[in-house]
Amino acid sequence: MAQARKIALIIVVIFVLYTIITSPPRAAELVQMGFQAISDAAHSVGEFMTQLIK
């Protein structure tokens, strides 16, 4: 199990590096989309907690 997880992590790292090297603008766009998704999720959790308190 640990071996499979390690191999999967290596594959993901290689894919990320390949994407950054071959297409920096696309990589930047993906990072921006990721941060936007995290921000939206945090906002939604905050709204949920606010509604629970009311």
N, C-alpha and C positions, 0 to 999 in steps of 0.2 A: 504493500500500500504506500509506504513512504517512498519507494523507488518510483512508482507511477506519479506521485505528486511532484517529485523532483524533476522528472522528465517533462511533465506538463508545464512547470514553471520555466524551465529552460526554453521550451518551445514558445511560450508567451513572450519571454524576454527577447528571443531572436526575432519574433514578428514585430515587436515594438521597435527594436533597433532598425530593422529593415524599413519599416514605415517612415521612421524619422530620417533615415539617410536618403531614401529614394524620393520622398515627397514631404519636405518640411512644412509647406503651407497646409497640406492636408493633416499632418500630425498636429499642428497647432490648432486647427479647427476641431479635431477630435478631443484634444485636451480641453478646449473651451466648452465644448458640448458636455463633457464629463463634469466639469466644475459647475456648469449651469444646472445639470441634473441634480447634483448634490445640494446646490443652493435651493432649488425648488423643493426637494425632499425635506430639507430642514425647515423651510417656510411652512410646508404642509403639516409637519409634526407640530410646529409652534401653533398653528391655527387649531389643530385638533386638541392640543392641551388647553388652549384658551377656551374652547367650547366646552370642554369637560369641567372647567372651573365655574363657568357661568351657570 
